[in-house]
Amino acid sequence: MSVRLKRSQMLESRESAVKTAALLRRKRPLPKVAAWAILVIFCSVMVASRSAAQETSTAPLLTVDQAVQIAIANNRTLKIASLDIDKSKWQVAEVKTNRLPAFKTYIFAAGNLNSPSFDFKEGTFGTINNVPIPQKDTNIPFSSGIAGSQLSQIAQPLSQLYKINLGIREQRLGFDYANQEYRTKRQSVVADVKQAYYAMLQSESALDAAQTSVTQYEETDRVALQYVAQEAILKSDSLEVKAKLAQAKYQVVHLNNELQTRKEHLNDLLARDLTTDFHTQAVPPQSFEEIDLNAARQTALAQRPEVAEANINVKKATYDRKLAQAQYIPDVSASLHYYSSFTAQILPPNVVSAGVEFNWEPFDWGRRHDVVKQKEVALDQSQIQLQQVRSQVLQDVDNRFRSLQESRAALEVAQATRDASTEKLREVNDKFTKEAVLLRDVLQQQTAVANSNNDYEQALLSFWTAKANFEKALGEE
């Protein structure tokens, strides 16, 4: 509840105490008891005002805009989503390297388990000057027992560049999708922070009203005890006041625990220590009327991350189908090979060759055709999913728009009720000064005013919650 509302309640309590004193001086035979009751009322009001001032001064102020900014900077869910964007960026860079030449090296070194050798029969290589080469059967060992060889290759993709570029475009869609997921989570975090903030304001408003009721019932109970002693009221009336006082005290305990739970939840959304203390700021009156529904629908379709994600899925399915069709293209690469045998005694130590590599599978028994058909079905699914998402977004916008209209109307009802209740209190106070009504009637009307003020605060905060939900439905923050 705002400080302005607290001050107005304290002023009303002071005026009620003064009017109560005037009536007691005129009607009651125990002026000392009446004076004591008035003193207790004033002390209670001063204690309440002092505690309110302490609460306002000790804890730092946290506005809803500040809470949103802190959440965007520190929220753990958003940090995880941001790291996903960085990861997608590096994945794109990884795929781009496939367009460059590939370097491969294979080295083999081992000891022979047998004794490989080459046997050359006499005259295997012919004769020179009638001398056979070799002149006799010759056995040449392949190595000295240790074998080693090296094969290096440099291959520049040629026909594969088309498929590689398709893969790069598809991977960039993954980067775009990660950005949209981040936007989705960011909007959810912003909406959650606003709702948690407004929920705290609701709890604070209800707690203030309950504490006011406790103070009023305590004073009513004290005065009722005096009236019972004077036989001015029945004992059952006094017991009824005590029952209401006990219920009001229980409500204060319950609302205080609820407020602490909601404060911890908000601190968790802000990635702060759960025990971080702060006090909230009252929300302003209702804002201007929203844009018309048709404009809201178009805005949501243009801004909602879900629609963008569905569009990305359609594009990704399109690239998947193109990649499946590209499998029919043979792999052609410009290649340079280098071979060296370290230990072979009869093989050339260095062999270098350059040429073109051709790799193709002419018969696959219809496998590539089946893959293409699968991708076409996936593309149809993504297009239908896009239509479904658009429909869901429009339905969400319509529902949020209607809820916002209802909350605005409910706020107007609560405001009218509060004004009527306040005017009724003024009339009851006038009658009380003229001895036309009893003290109980004044206290009851004061409770009614406190409740109507609380209902107005609840309606106001419900309106701003509906406003936050509507902004989220539009894809805004």
VENUR-V968181 format. One record per residue. N is the residue number from 1. D_CENTER is the distance of its C-alpha to the mean C-alpha in Angstrom with 2 decimals. Layout:
BEGIN
n=[N:N]
d_center=[D_CENTER:D_CENTER]
END
This chain:
BEGIN
n=[1:2:3:4:5:6:7:8:9:10:11:12:13:14:15:16:17:18:19:20:21:22:23:24:25:26:27:28:29:30:31:32:33:34:35:36:37:38:39:40:41:42:43:44:45:46:47:48:49:50:51:52:53:54:55:56:57:58:59:60:61:62:63:64:65:66:67:68:69:70:71:72:73:74:75:76:77:78:79:80:81:82:83:84:85:86:87:88:89:90:91:92:93:94:95:96:97:98:99:100:101:102:103:104:105:106:107:108:109:110:111:112:113:114:115:116:117:118:119:120:121:122:123:124:125:126:127:128:129:130:131:132:133:134:135:136:137:138:139:140:141:142:143:144:145:146:147:148:149:150:151:152:153:154:155:156:157:158:159:160:161:162:163:164:165:166:167:168:169:170:171:172:173:174:175:176:177:178:179:180:181:182:183:184:185:186:187:188:189:190:191:192:193:194:195:196:197:198:199:200:201:202:203:204:205:206:207:208:209:210:211:212:213:214:215:216:217:218:219:220:221:222:223:224:225:226:227:228:229:230:231:232:233:234:235:236:237:238:239:240:241:242:243:244:245:246:247:248:249:250:251:252:253:254:255:256:257:258:259:260:261:262:263:264:265:266:267:268:269:270:271:272:273:274:275:276:277:278:279:280:281:282:283:284:285:286:287:288:289:290:291:292:293:294:295:296:297:298:299:300:301:302:303:304:305:306:307:308:309:310:311:312:313:314:315:316:317:318:319:320:321:322:323:324:325:326:327:328:329:330:331:332:333:334:335:336:337:338:339:340:341:342:343:344:345:346:347:348:349:350:351:352:353:354:355:356:357:358:359:360:361:362:363:364:365:366:367:368:369:370:371:372:373:374:375:376:377:378:379:380:381:382:383:384:385:386:387:388:389:390:391:392:393:394:395:396:397:398:399:400:401:402:403:404:405:406:407:408:409:410:411:412:413:414:415:416:417:418:419:420:421:422:423:424:425:426:427:428:429:430:431:432:433:434:435:436:437:438:439:440:441:442:443:444:445:446:447:448:449:450:451:452:453:454:455:456:457:458:459:460:461:462:463:464:465:466:467:468:469:470:471:472:473:474:475:476:477]
d_center=[27.11:28.37:31.31:33.41:33.14:34.04:37.07:38.24:38.16:40.17:42.68:43.08:43.70:46.31:48.06:48.11:49.65:52.35:53.21:53.33:55.77:57.96:58.22:58.99:61.72:63.30:62.88:62.56:65.54:63.51:62.55:61.65:59.06:57.64:57.49:55.73:53.11:52.57:52.22:49.56:47.63:47.75:46.75:43.74:42.65:43.12:41.19:38.28:38.32:38.61:35.69:33.54:34.66:33.90:30.33:29.90:31.53:30.41:26.58:24.92:23.40:19.67:18.98:15.85:15.95:16.43:13.50:11.22:13.17:13.07:9.32:9.40:12.40:11.76:8.30:9.25:6.47:6.95:10.57:10.89:9.82:12.23:14.82:14.70:15.76:18.53:19.62:19.98:22.01:24.38:24.75:26.04:28.44:29.60:30.54:32.42:34.77:36.23:38.14:40.17:43.22:42.71:44.78:45.80:48.32:49.92:52.27:54.29:56.60:58.38:61.71:63.86:64.60:67.71:70.09:69.34:72.14:73.78:77.31:79.50:82.82:85.95:86.01:82.43:82.05:85.50:88.61:89.60:93.35:93.88:91.80:89.02:85.54:84.81:88.31:87.33:84.47:81.67:78.56:75.80:72.84:69.39:68.25:69.31:67.06:63.74:61.90:59.29:57.91:55.19:53.62:51.44:49.92:48.33:46.95:45.61:43.78:45.34:44.67:41.36:39.93:39.10:37.00:35.44:34.41:32.88:30.87:29.72:28.59:26.73:25.03:24.03:22.34:20.29:19.36:18.47:16.39:14.38:13.89:12.74:10.21:8.93:9.15:7.37:4.11:5.30:6.34:3.80:3.12:6.76:7.67:6.77:8.69:11.33:11.85:12.21:14.51:16.48:16.82:18.36:20.65:21.69:22.56:24.44:26.30:27.30:28.33:30.47:32.14:32.83:34.31:36.44:37.67:38.59:40.57:42.36:43.19:44.45:46.79:47.81:48.58:50.72:52.61:52.99:54.65:57.12:57.81:58.41:60.91:62.58:62.48:60.74:57.99:57.83:56.36:54.03:52.44:51.79:50.31:48.03:46.74:46.16:44.17:41.94:41.57:40.52:37.93:36.59:36.38:34.49:32.01:31.54:30.85:28.37:26.45:26.54:25.02:22.28:21.65:21.50:19.04:16.64:17.33:16.51:13.13:12.37:13.93:11.85:8.57:10.88:12.14:15.51:18.34:18.02:21.42:20.74:22.59:21.99:22.96:21.29:22.74:23.98:22.44:24.92:26.72:25.43:24.85:26.91:27.05:24.48:25.62:27.46:25.86:27.25:25.85:22.39:22.64:23.75:21.04:18.32:20.18:20.38:16.82:14.49:13.04:14.08:17.60:17.67:16.65:19.40:21.82:21.19:21.94:25.16:26.20:25.51:27.65:30.30:30.52:30.71:33.67:35.33:34.97:36.58:39.40:39.88:40.90:44.30:44.93:46.97:45.77:48.09:47.93:50.28:51.07:53.09:54.31:56.02:57.75:59.64:61.50:62.06:64.73:66.41:70.02:70.93:67.73:66.93:64.64:62.48:61.60:59.53:58.79:56.71:56.00:53.60:51.60:51.22:49.06:48.83:48.81:51.12:50.91:47.68:48.77:46.23:43.15:41.83:42.54:40.55:37.53:37.74:37.85:34.75:32.85:34.21:32.94:29.44:29.66:30.66:27.76:25.22:27.00:26.92:23.22:22.72:24.79:22.87:19.47:21.20:22.67:19.47:17.87:21.10:21.21:17.75:18.90:22.19:20.86:18.55:21.55:23.89:21.76:21.65:25.40:26.02:24.15:26.16:29.34:28.58:28.14:31.55:33.07:31.77:33.12:36.46:36.66:36.03:38.73:41.13:40.57:41.14:44.32:45.45:45.14:47.28:49.87:49.93:50.43:53.31:54.88:54.38:56.36:59.07:59.10:58.09:55.10:54.35:51.94:49.92:49.33:48.00:45.64:44.39:43.74:41.95:39.64:39.20:38.29:35.73:34.20:34.22:32.58:29.84:29.51:29.21:26.47:24.59:25.18:24.15:20.83:20.32:21.12:18.51:15.85:17.21:17.25:13.54:13.05:15.81:14.43:11.23:13.92:15.80:13.18:13.41:11.50]
END
